[in-house]
C-alpha cells in the first residue's frame, strides 16, 4: 500500500547551525489490511516520518511509493487517507456537529449523505451526546474522539494517527482502541504512532520500531514476541479427580509431559508458549 524506501531527513536549528539527522535511511512497508503500530520514544522521528508520508515536508533523499489502490495522482491519494495529527486544531466556537459538517464539505461530500455514518461512529465513540455543544467545552479525550470521527467519515482506505492515545484517560483509550479494531474489520488499514508500548501491543498485529531515526524492527508482532521467547511452555491440565493444575515446562520436556498426562488420563486444557511483553522486547532491542 505504502512503501518507504531509504528515507533520510535532517533539520537545522538555525541557518548557521549544524544539521541534525532525524531519519537515517528509513525503509518499511505498510501492507493493506493491517493495524500497524509505529513505535518509538519521543524524539525518535515518528512525527517527521508521518509528515513526509502526508507530503507536509520533503525528505532529503529516498522515496515514498504509493500503490495504485490509493490512486494515481497525489490528490487521489490524499482522498484515500484519513489523518489525525498529534496536536490537531479544533475550531472552539463550532459545535461538534458543525465541525464535522465543515470538514466533510471540504472534501466535496454533502453532509446529509454521511449522516448515518456520523450517527454510527459518534455513538461508538460515545461522543454523540456532545455534538451540539461548543468544542471549547470538550475534554482532551472528547477532542480525540471527535477528531477520529472527522478523520474517517470520508471512508479512507488507510487511517494515519499520530499519538492518538496520548493524554487520554483509560476509558477514552479503551473506546479509541475498540474503534480502531472495528474500523480495521471493515477493511481500513490503520497506521498509528505511539510511545505507549502496552496500548500498541493490545491493538496492532504488525510493528515498526524506530530508534533514533533508524528502523530496528519491521514485521509481525507475534513473530517478534516468539523470537524473544524463553522457549518455555505453560501447560494447564485437569486430573481425574477434577483438580486443575498449571505447570511451566522447558521446550525439550514438553512432549514427554504431554505423553505422561495422556497415559494418566489427564485432560489437557491449554498449551501456551510463554512470550515476553512487547515492552520487554523493545527494551532489549534498544540495548
N, C-alpha and C positions, 0 to 999 in steps of 0.2 A: 504493500500500500504506500508506504513512505520509506525511503532509504537515505540515511546519512552516509556520505562517502568521504572520509578523510577531511572532516571539517575542522578548521583551526580559526581562532579568533583572539585578537589582542586588543587591549584598550590602553590609552594613556591617561594618567590623572591630570596632566596639563600638556600644553604644546611642547614644552622643553623636556618633559619627563620621559623616563624610560618606559617602553611598552611592557605591559603585564600580560603574559599569555594566560588566557582564561580557558580556552578549549584547545586541546592538543591532539590533532589527528583523530577526531572522534568519528567512529563508524558504528552504526547499528541499523536494524531494520524494524519497522513497526508493521507487523503482519495483521492482515484483516481478521476480524472476529475475536480478537483477544482483549483482555484487560491487562495492559502493560503498566507496571509500576516503574517510575523513573526515580531512583533513589540516590540521595547524596546529601552530605552535610550542607549547612548554609554556606554559600560561597563556593560550592563545588563547580558551578557553571550550569545548573539546571535551567534557570530562567533565561540565561543567554542562549542556550540551546533552543528553547521554545520560541524565543523572539526571532531567531534565524528561521526556524520552521515556519513561523507565521509571516515571514518576509518583512518584519518590522525593522530589522537591521541586516546588514550583509556580512557574510563570512569573509575572512581574508583569503582563504583557499578551501578547496573541496566543493562538493555539490550536494544539493538536496534533490532527490529524484522522486517524483510522484507518479503513481501508477495511473493507467488510463481510467480506472474505475472512479477516480476522483475528478476527472475531467482533463481536457487538452490544454485549455488556457488557464492563466492564473485566476481570472475572475470566476471560472467554473470551479476550480479547486477551492477557492475561498468559500464559495457557497456550499461546498461539501463538508466544511469544517465548522464545528462548534467550539468556541474558545471562551474560557473563563480565566482571566489573569489573576495573579495573587492579590493585587490591590485594584479591583475594578472601581470605576466611578459610577455612582448611582445618583440620579437627579433627585435631590432631597425633597423638592416641592411637588414631585409627581407621586401619585398613589402607585402601589404595586401594579395594579391593572393598567394604568396609563403608561407606566414604564415599559411593560411587556408590549403593549399596543405600539408604542413608539418604535421599539427595536424591531418588531415583526414587520412593520410597514416600511422600515428602512431596507428590508430585503425584498421589497415589492410583493409582499404577501398580504392579502386582506385579513385583518384581524378576525373578522367573522368566520373565515374559513378554517381557523385553527382553535375556535372556542372549545371544542371537545377536548383537544389535546391540552389546552390551558387548564381546563377544569380537572382533567385526569391527573396531570403532573403536579398541580398546586395542591391537590388533595393528598397525593402520595407523599409529597414533601411537607405536608402539614403547614402550609402557608396560605391556604385558601381563605382562612378566616380574616387575614390581614390585607387582602387585595385592595380594599377601598381605603386603607389607611395611608397617610403620607409616609414615604420611605424614610424620612428623617426620624421616625419613631421606631424603626426596625432595630433589632439587636444584631450582633455580628452573625450569629447563626441564621437568622432570618434573611439577612442580606445575601449570604452564601446560597441559600436555598432559592431565593428569587433570581439570583444570578445564574444558578444552574438551569432553572426553567428557561430563562432567556437564551441560554446557550444551546438548548436542544429543541426549541419549539419549531425551528425550521427544518427539523428532521435531518440532521447532518449524518454523514456516513462515518465520521470519526469525531470524537469529542476530546478536546485537549484541555486539561485542567492543571493549573499551576498552584500547588499547595492548597487544594480546596478544603482541607480539613483543619488547617492551621488556625488556632484561636477559637475553634468551635467547641462547644460543650459536648460531653459524652452523648447526650440524646441527639443533638444535631448531627454529630459524626455518624451515629448509627443510622439515622434517616438518610443521609447522603450516601453512605456505603451501600445501603439496600437499593437506593435509586440507581447507582452505578450498575449493580447486578441486574436489575430489571431492564435497564436500557440495553445492556450487553446481550441479554436474552432475546431482545427484539432485533438484534443484528448490528448494533452500533459498536464499532471499535472504540476503546477508551484508552487514552494515554495520559496518565496523570503523575505529576511530580510530587514528592513528599520527602521530608526528613524524618517522619514518624514511621519507623520500621514496622511496628505492630499493626498499624492500620493498613499499610501496604500489603503485608503478608496475608491479612484477612481477606482482601478483595481480589488481588491480581493473580493471574496464572503465569505471567511471564515477568521477568525482572531485568532492568538495565541499571547497573550501579556505576555512578560517576564519582571519581575521587580525584580532586584537584585538577579537574579538566581532562581526565583520562578515563575511558571506559575500562573498568576492571572485570566486569561480567555482563554478558548479554545472553539471555536464554531462558529456558523453562525453570520456573520456581521450584517445582518438586525435584527435578534433576539436580538442582543446586543443593537442596537440603539433603537429598540422599547421598550425594557425592561426599558430603561432610559428615555423614552419619557415623556413629561409633561402630556400626555393624551388629549391635545387639538387637534382639527381638523381645517384645513383651508378649507373653502367651497367657491368655486367660482361659481357664477350663473349669468344668463343673464335675465334681466327683459323683460316684454313685449315690452317696448319702445326701446330695444336693448342695454341698458346700462349694462355693465359687472361690477359686484361687488364681492369683496372678503372679507369674514368675518372669524375671528377666534372665535371658539365656544368651550365651555367645552364639554367633552365627554358625560356628563349626559344631555346636552341640544341639542345634535346633531340631534337625531331622531325628536324632536319637530320642530326644524328649517327646516328640510327637508320636513316634513309634511306641514308646513306653506307655504314653497316655491312652493310645488306641487299644493296646493289649490289656490295659487295666480298665477298659470300658468307660473311660472318662470322655466327657463331651467337650470338644474344643470350641470355645465361643469366639475367640479372635486371636489373630497372629499379626502383630504390628511391628514394622521396623521402626526403631527409635530414631528420630531425627532431631537435630538441634533446632532452635528457633532461628528465624531469618536474621534476627538481631545478632545472635551469636556468630553466625556465619559471616555476616558483613564485618563484624569486629575483627574476626580472624583474617579475612581477606585484606583488610587495611594494614595489618601488621607488616 
